Amino acid sequence: MDWEELFQISDIRILFYLHDNHEARYSELEKTVIKTRSVLSVSLQDLTNRKLIDRTVKPTKPIQTTYKLTDKGQRLVQLLISVQKLVL
């Protein structure tokens, strides 16, 4: 498995956004991080399946879906920050 198979750039952008903002609604991520719905949906599903983010659906009207990093996601972002510091 190579790096391209591990993560898409959209996955990394979402992880860093959630790290900086603690949680975000789907609409917020769509407006600020990933403009294309299909790419955003695939990335969120992949990150959820990998247990890097948690998805919470609030039964309000309209329904609100929020995302936040799991502990595993937090650890991964910290590792990515360490790699970034080494390179920059």
N, CA, C and O atoms as CSV, one atom per row, in Angstrom:
chain,resi,resn,atom,element,x,y,z
A,1,MET,N,N,0.847,-1.176,0.000
A,1,MET,CA,C,0.000,0.000,0.000
A,1,MET,C,C,0.892,1.238,0.000
A,1,MET,O,O,1.839,1.329,0.780
A,2,ASP,N,N,0.582,2.195,-0.883
A,2,ASP,CA,C,1.381,3.419,-0.916
A,2,ASP,C,C,0.580,4.593,-0.344
A,2,ASP,O,O,-0.587,4.443,0.016
A,3,TRP,N,N,1.215,5.748,-0.267
A,3,TRP,CA,C,0.608,6.928,0.352
A,3,TRP,C,C,-0.691,7.334,-0.312
A,3,TRP,O,O,-1.637,7.730,0.370
A,4,GLU,N,N,-0.753,7.242,-1.652
A,4,GLU,CA,C,-1.965,7.654,-2.347
A,4,GLU,C,C,-3.159,6.790,-1.965
A,4,GLU,O,O,-4.301,7.249,-1.995
A,5,GLU,N,N,-2.893,5.546,-1.607
A,5,GLU,CA,C,-3.976,4.657,-1.196
A,5,GLU,C,C,-4.405,4.909,0.248
A,5,GLU,O,O,-5.537,4.599,0.618
A,6,LEU,N,N,-3.520,5.463,1.058
A,6,LEU,CA,C,-3.857,5.716,2.454
A,6,LEU,C,C,-4.840,6.868,2.605
A,6,LEU,O,O,-5.857,6.733,3.285
A,7,PHE,N,N,-4.542,7.995,1.976
A,7,PHE,CA,C,-5.369,9.184,2.147
A,7,PHE,C,C,-5.426,9.998,0.871
A,7,PHE,O,O,-4.461,10.069,0.110
A,8,GLN,N,N,-6.565,10.602,0.658
A,8,GLN,CA,C,-6.713,11.614,-0.378
A,8,GLN,C,C,-6.405,12.961,0.286
A,8,GLN,O,O,-6.482,13.085,1.508
A,9,ILE,N,N,-6.066,13.946,-0.505
A,9,ILE,CA,C,-5.787,15.278,0.061
A,9,ILE,C,C,-7.031,15.829,0.759
A,9,ILE,O,O,-6.919,16.558,1.744
A,10,SER,N,N,-8.202,15.485,0.254
A,10,SER,CA,C,-9.438,15.944,0.891
A,10,SER,C,C,-9.565,15.374,2.304
A,10,SER,O,O,-10.061,16.059,3.198
A,11,ASP,N,N,-9.125,14.134,2.519
A,11,ASP,CA,C,-9.159,13.538,3.857
A,11,ASP,C,C,-8.292,14.344,4.823
A,11,ASP,O,O,-8.704,14.638,5.945
A,12,ILE,N,N,-7.114,14.687,4.383
A,12,ILE,CA,C,-6.178,15.428,5.233
A,12,ILE,C,C,-6.716,16.823,5.546
A,12,ILE,O,O,-6.591,17.304,6.672
A,13,ARG,N,N,-7.315,17.467,4.546
A,13,ARG,CA,C,-7.896,18.797,4.779
A,13,ARG,C,C,-9.010,18.730,5.822
A,13,ARG,O,O,-9.107,19.604,6.684
A,14,ILE,N,N,-9.845,17.703,5.750
A,14,ILE,CA,C,-10.924,17.534,6.727
A,14,ILE,C,C,-10.348,17.279,8.114
A,14,ILE,O,O,-10.799,17.878,9.090
A,15,LEU,N,N,-9.361,16.399,8.212
A,15,LEU,CA,C,-8.748,16.100,9.508
A,15,LEU,C,C,-8.173,17.358,10.159
A,15,LEU,O,O,-8.392,17.593,11.348
A,16,PHE,N,N,-7.446,18.159,9.398
A,16,PHE,CA,C,-6.863,19.380,9.958
A,16,PHE,C,C,-7.938,20.404,10.321
A,16,PHE,O,O,-7.814,21.101,11.327
A,17,TYR,N,N,-8.982,20.498,9.515
A,17,TYR,CA,C,-10.069,21.434,9.833
A,17,TYR,C,C,-10.739,21.030,11.146
A,17,TYR,O,O,-10.988,21.877,12.004
A,18,LEU,N,N,-11.026,19.751,11.301
A,18,LEU,CA,C,-11.653,19.293,12.542
A,18,LEU,C,C,-10.708,19.438,13.731
A,18,LEU,O,O,-11.160,19.697,14.847
A,19,HIS,N,N,-9.430,19.280,13.515
A,19,HIS,CA,C,-8.446,19.494,14.582
A,19,HIS,C,C,-8.479,20.950,15.046
A,19,HIS,O,O,-8.452,21.227,16.246
A,20,ASP,N,N,-8.537,21.865,14.102
A,20,ASP,CA,C,-8.522,23.292,14.431
A,20,ASP,C,C,-9.851,23.788,15.001
A,20,ASP,O,O,-9.871,24.721,15.804
A,21,ASN,N,N,-10.966,23.167,14.588
A,21,ASN,CA,C,-12.298,23.665,14.957
A,21,ASN,C,C,-13.078,22.735,15.883
A,21,ASN,O,O,-14.206,23.051,16.259
A,22,HIS,N,N,-12.506,21.612,16.252
A,22,HIS,CA,C,-13.071,20.635,17.190
A,22,HIS,C,C,-14.256,19.846,16.638
A,22,HIS,O,O,-14.323,18.634,16.844
A,23,GLU,N,N,-15.182,20.486,15.950
A,23,GLU,CA,C,-16.255,19.782,15.269
A,23,GLU,C,C,-16.811,20.683,14.183
A,23,GLU,O,O,-16.608,21.898,14.196
A,24,ALA,N,N,-17.517,20.068,13.242
A,24,ALA,CA,C,-18.090,20.854,12.148
A,24,ALA,C,C,-19.308,20.140,11.592
A,24,ALA,O,O,-19.387,18.912,11.586
A,25,ARG,N,N,-20.247,20.935,11.129
A,25,ARG,CA,C,-21.417,20.390,10.452
A,25,ARG,C,C,-21.067,20.126,8.994
A,25,ARG,O,O,-20.123,20.701,8.452
A,26,TYR,N,N,-21.838,19.255,8.377
A,26,TYR,CA,C,-21.615,18.909,6.969
A,26,TYR,C,C,-21.604,20.168,6.114
A,26,TYR,O,O,-20.713,20.349,5.283
A,27,SER,N,N,-22.587,21.036,6.313
A,27,SER,CA,C,-22.694,22.250,5.493
A,27,SER,C,C,-21.482,23.157,5.669
A,27,SER,O,O,-21.047,23.802,4.715
A,28,GLU,N,N,-20.942,23.210,6.867
A,28,GLU,CA,C,-19.739,24.011,7.133
A,28,GLU,C,C,-18.537,23.443,6.380
A,28,GLU,O,O,-17.767,24.187,5.772
A,29,LEU,N,N,-18.386,22.127,6.426
A,29,LEU,CA,C,-17.287,21.483,5.692
A,29,LEU,C,C,-17.432,21.708,4.192
A,29,LEU,O,O,-16.445,21.917,3.488
A,30,GLU,N,N,-18.667,21.663,3.711
A,30,GLU,CA,C,-18.914,21.867,2.283
A,30,GLU,C,C,-18.564,23.297,1.859
A,30,GLU,O,O,-18.029,23.509,0.770
A,31,LYS,N,N,-18.858,24.253,2.699
A,31,LYS,CA,C,-18.592,25.660,2.365
A,31,LYS,C,C,-17.119,26.030,2.496
A,31,LYS,O,O,-16.611,26.840,1.721
A,32,THR,N,N,-16.432,25.441,3.473
A,32,THR,CA,C,-15.086,25.921,3.793
A,32,THR,C,C,-13.938,24.984,3.430
A,32,THR,O,O,-12.808,25.438,3.249
A,33,VAL,N,N,-14.211,23.683,3.321
A,33,VAL,CA,C,-13.109,22.734,3.132
A,33,VAL,C,C,-13.151,22.069,1.761
A,33,VAL,O,O,-12.198,22.178,0.989
A,34,ILE,N,N,-14.240,21.387,1.457
A,34,ILE,CA,C,-14.388,20.641,0.204
A,34,ILE,C,C,-15.664,21.112,-0.473
A,34,ILE,O,O,-16.759,20.875,0.038
A,35,LYS,N,N,-15.540,21.770,-1.610
A,35,LYS,CA,C,-16.697,22.355,-2.290
A,35,LYS,C,C,-17.549,21.326,-3.041
A,35,LYS,O,O,-18.733,21.566,-3.279
A,36,THR,N,N,-16.970,20.203,-3.409
A,36,THR,CA,C,-17.680,19.208,-4.204
A,36,THR,C,C,-18.344,18.189,-3.286
A,36,THR,O,O,-17.666,17.490,-2.532
A,37,ARG,N,N,-19.676,18.106,-3.350
A,37,ARG,CA,C,-20.424,17.224,-2.457
A,37,ARG,C,C,-19.985,15.768,-2.541
A,37,ARG,O,O,-19.834,15.098,-1.520
A,38,SER,N,N,-19.781,15.285,-3.758
A,38,SER,CA,C,-19.433,13.867,-3.911
A,38,SER,C,C,-18.080,13.562,-3.265
A,38,SER,O,O,-17.922,12.531,-2.610
A,39,VAL,N,N,-17.113,14.448,-3.446
A,39,VAL,CA,C,-15.783,14.252,-2.841
A,39,VAL,C,C,-15.893,14.326,-1.320
A,39,VAL,O,O,-15.302,13.512,-0.611
A,40,LEU,N,N,-16.646,15.296,-0.824
A,40,LEU,CA,C,-16.827,15.444,0.617
A,40,LEU,C,C,-17.491,14.204,1.208
A,40,LEU,O,O,-17.039,13.685,2.229
A,41,SER,N,N,-18.543,13.733,0.584
A,41,SER,CA,C,-19.261,12.557,1.091
A,41,SER,C,C,-18.374,11.321,1.132
A,41,SER,O,O,-18.380,10.582,2.117
A,42,VAL,N,N,-17.618,11.096,0.073
A,42,VAL,CA,C,-16.723,9.932,0.027
A,42,VAL,C,C,-15.646,10.046,1.106
A,42,VAL,O,O,-15.352,9.067,1.792
A,43,SER,N,N,-15.060,11.229,1.260
A,43,SER,CA,C,-14.013,11.427,2.277
A,43,SER,C,C,-14.561,11.220,3.682
A,43,SER,O,O,-13.932,10.552,4.503
A,44,LEU,N,N,-15.728,11.787,3.963
A,44,LEU,CA,C,-16.318,11.638,5.294
A,44,LEU,C,C,-16.649,10.176,5.592
A,44,LEU,O,O,-16.430,9.698,6.705
A,45,GLN,N,N,-17.170,9.480,4.607
A,45,GLN,CA,C,-17.484,8.065,4.802
A,45,GLN,C,C,-16.207,7.256,5.044
A,45,GLN,O,O,-16.172,6.392,5.920
A,46,ASP,N,N,-15.171,7.535,4.272
A,46,ASP,CA,C,-13.898,6.827,4.433
A,46,ASP,C,C,-13.294,7.093,5.812
A,46,ASP,O,O,-12.856,6.163,6.489
A,47,LEU,N,N,-13.269,8.350,6.224
A,47,LEU,CA,C,-12.701,8.701,7.530
A,47,LEU,C,C,-13.516,8.100,8.674
A,47,LEU,O,O,-12.957,7.698,9.695
A,48,THR,N,N,-14.829,8.041,8.502
A,48,THR,CA,C,-15.693,7.415,9.507
A,48,THR,C,C,-15.432,5.915,9.573
A,48,THR,O,O,-15.321,5.347,10.659
A,49,ASN,N,N,-15.335,5.279,8.415
A,49,ASN,CA,C,-15.064,3.835,8.372
A,49,ASN,C,C,-13.710,3.486,8.985
A,49,ASN,O,O,-13.551,2.415,9.570
A,50,ARG,N,N,-12.743,4.381,8.854
A,50,ARG,CA,C,-11.407,4.158,9.432
A,50,ARG,C,C,-11.344,4.539,10.910
A,50,ARG,O,O,-10.302,4.423,11.555
A,51,LYS,N,N,-12.489,4.998,11.430
A,51,LYS,CA,C,-12.613,5.401,12.839
A,51,LYS,C,C,-11.694,6.574,13.195
A,51,LYS,O,O,-11.167,6.659,14.304
A,52,LEU,N,N,-11.519,7.468,12.227
A,52,LEU,CA,C,-10.728,8.676,12.457
A,52,LEU,C,C,-11.618,9.854,12.832
A,52,LEU,O,O,-11.163,10.799,13.476
A,53,ILE,N,N,-12.892,9.798,12.429
A,53,ILE,CA,C,-13.858,10.819,12.817
A,53,ILE,C,C,-15.143,10.143,13.280
A,53,ILE,O,O,-15.459,9.024,12.874
A,54,ASP,N,N,-15.875,10.847,14.139
A,54,ASP,CA,C,-17.199,10.411,14.581
A,54,ASP,C,C,-18.246,11.251,13.880
A,54,ASP,O,O,-18.071,12.454,13.686
A,55,ARG,N,N,-19.329,10.609,13.506
A,55,ARG,CA,C,-20.462,11.274,12.864
A,55,ARG,C,C,-21.632,11.225,13.838
A,55,ARG,O,O,-21.995,10.157,14.331
A,56,THR,N,N,-22.220,12.390,14.111
A,56,THR,CA,C,-23.369,12.476,15.000
A,56,THR,C,C,-24.517,13.129,14.250
A,56,THR,O,O,-24.359,14.199,13.661
A,57,VAL,N,N,-25.675,12.477,14.276
A,57,VAL,CA,C,-26.867,13.025,13.630
A,57,VAL,C,C,-27.805,13.501,14.728
A,57,VAL,O,O,-28.214,12.727,15.593
A,58,LYS,N,N,-28.139,14.788,14.681
A,58,LYS,CA,C,-29.045,15.374,15.665
A,58,LYS,C,C,-30.440,15.435,15.046
A,58,LYS,O,O,-30.613,16.004,13.968
A,59,PRO,N,N,-31.441,14.851,15.720
A,59,PRO,CA,C,-32.789,14.788,15.148
A,59,PRO,C,C,-33.553,16.107,15.267
A,59,PRO,O,O,-34.640,16.161,15.843
A,60,THR,N,N,-32.982,17.139,14.728
A,60,THR,CA,C,-33.627,18.446,14.720
A,60,THR,C,C,-34.253,18.659,13.352
A,60,THR,O,O,-34.098,17.828,12.456
A,61,LYS,N,N,-34.948,19.754,13.192
A,61,LYS,CA,C,-35.499,20.100,11.879
A,61,LYS,C,C,-34.869,21.397,11.440
A,61,LYS,O,O,-35.121,22.422,12.073
A,62,PRO,N,N,-34.067,21.419,10.400
A,62,PRO,CA,C,-33.614,20.253,9.635
A,62,PRO,C,C,-32.596,19.431,10.426
A,62,PRO,O,O,-32.008,19.909,11.396
A,63,ILE,N,N,-32.409,18.212,9.998
A,63,ILE,CA,C,-31.448,17.314,10.650
A,63,ILE,C,C,-30.050,17.916,10.550
A,63,ILE,O,O,-29.654,18.414,9.496
A,64,GLN,N,N,-29.311,17.867,11.647
A,64,GLN,CA,C,-27.933,18.372,11.665
A,64,GLN,C,C,-26.969,17.205,11.843
A,64,GLN,O,O,-27.102,16.402,12.767
A,65,THR,N,N,-26.007,17.131,10.950
A,65,THR,CA,C,-24.971,16.109,11.042
A,65,THR,C,C,-23.660,16.802,11.362
A,65,THR,O,O,-23.226,17.698,10.639
A,66,THR,N,N,-23.030,16.379,12.453
A,66,THR,CA,C,-21.753,16.969,12.838
A,66,THR,C,C,-20.675,15.889,12.864
A,66,THR,O,O,-20.947,14.702,13.039
A,67,TYR,N,N,-19.447,16.354,12.682
A,67,TYR,CA,C,-18.289,15.465,12.651
A,67,TYR,C,C,-17.238,16.001,13.600
A,67,TYR,O,O,-17.066,17.213,13.735
A,68,LYS,N,N,-16.530,15.086,14.262
A,68,LYS,CA,C,-15.402,15.471,15.107
A,68,LYS,C,C,-14.374,14.350,15.077
A,68,LYS,O,O,-14.692,13.209,14.743
A,69,LEU,N,N,-13.146,14.687,15.427
A,69,LEU,CA,C,-12.074,13.698,15.443
A,69,LEU,C,C,-12.261,12.709,16.589
A,69,LEU,O,O,-12.699,13.077,17.679
A,70,THR,N,N,-11.929,11.466,16.328
A,70,THR,CA,C,-11.835,10.471,17.397
A,70,THR,C,C,-10.442,10.604,18.025
A,70,THR,O,O,-9.614,11.385,17.556
A,71,ASP,N,N,-10.197,9.845,19.074
A,71,ASP,CA,C,-8.850,9.838,19.663
A,71,ASP,C,C,-7.822,9.372,18.634
A,71,ASP,O,O,-6.720,9.914,18.552
A,72,LYS,N,N,-8.194,8.372,17.861
A,72,LYS,CA,C,-7.307,7.872,16.805
A,72,LYS,C,C,-7.038,8.967,15.771
A,72,LYS,O,O,-5.908,9.121,15.308
A,73,GLY,N,N,-8.067,9.720,15.414
A,73,GLY,CA,C,-7.904,10.826,14.474
A,73,GLY,C,C,-7.009,11.915,15.037
A,73,GLY,O,O,-6.188,12.482,14.316
A,74,GLN,N,N,-7.164,12.213,16.329
A,74,GLN,CA,C,-6.307,13.210,16.991
A,74,GLN,C,C,-4.841,12.781,16.936
A,74,GLN,O,O,-3.957,13.585,16.639
A,75,ARG,N,N,-4.600,11.509,17.225
A,75,ARG,CA,C,-3.217,11.004,17.195
A,75,ARG,C,C,-2.632,11.097,15.791
A,75,ARG,O,O,-1.466,11.455,15.619
A,76,LEU,N,N,-3.446,10.774,14.789
A,76,LEU,CA,C,-2.967,10.850,13.412
A,76,LEU,C,C,-2.616,12.285,13.039
A,76,LEU,O,O,-1.578,12.525,12.421
A,77,VAL,N,N,-3.461,13.233,13.402
A,77,VAL,CA,C,-3.171,14.636,13.085
A,77,VAL,C,C,-1.888,15.079,13.779
A,77,VAL,O,O,-1.086,15.798,13.183
A,78,GLN,N,N,-1.682,14.668,15.014
A,78,GLN,CA,C,-0.446,15.025,15.718
A,78,GLN,C,C,0.773,14.461,14.989
A,78,GLN,O,O,1.803,15.129,14.893
A,79,LEU,N,N,0.660,13.241,14.479
A,79,LEU,CA,C,1.759,12.661,13.696
A,79,LEU,C,C,1.992,13.447,12.408
A,79,LEU,O,O,3.136,13.698,12.029
A,80,LEU,N,N,0.916,13.834,11.740
A,80,LEU,CA,C,1.048,14.618,10.506
A,80,LEU,C,C,1.680,15.981,10.781
A,80,LEU,O,O,2.465,16.477,9.973
A,81,ILE,N,N,1.341,16.582,11.914
A,81,ILE,CA,C,1.948,17.860,12.298
A,81,ILE,C,C,3.446,17.668,12.542
A,81,ILE,O,O,4.250,18.513,12.150
A,82,SER,N,N,3.822,16.569,13.181
A,82,SER,CA,C,5.245,16.281,13.412
A,82,SER,C,C,5.992,16.110,12.098
A,82,SER,O,O,7.103,16.617,11.942
A,83,VAL,N,N,5.390,15.400,11.157
A,83,VAL,CA,C,6.011,15.223,9.839
A,83,VAL,C,C,6.138,16.573,9.145
A,83,VAL,O,O,7.167,16.866,8.535
A,84,GLN,N,N,5.102,17.390,9.235
A,84,GLN,CA,C,5.120,18.721,8.617
A,84,GLN,C,C,6.263,19.560,9.184
A,84,GLN,O,O,6.950,20.254,8.434
A,85,LYS,N,N,6.473,19.505,10.492
A,85,LYS,CA,C,7.556,20.265,11.122
A,85,LYS,C,C,8.928,19.782,10.662
A,85,LYS,O,O,9.848,20.584,10.505
A,86,LEU,N,N,9.066,18.487,10.447
A,86,LEU,CA,C,10.335,17.948,9.956
A,86,LEU,C,C,10.656,18.441,8.553
A,86,LEU,O,O,11.811,18.715,8.226
A,87,VAL,N,N,9.634,18.549,7.743
A,87,VAL,CA,C,9.818,18.908,6.332
A,87,VAL,C,C,9.977,20.412,6.150
A,87,VAL,O,O,10.745,20.857,5.297
A,88,LEU,N,N,9.265,21.186,6.937
A,88,LEU,CA,C,9.280,22.649,6.741
A,88,LEU,C,C,10.303,23.347,7.561
A,88,LEU,O,O,10.420,24.570,7.492
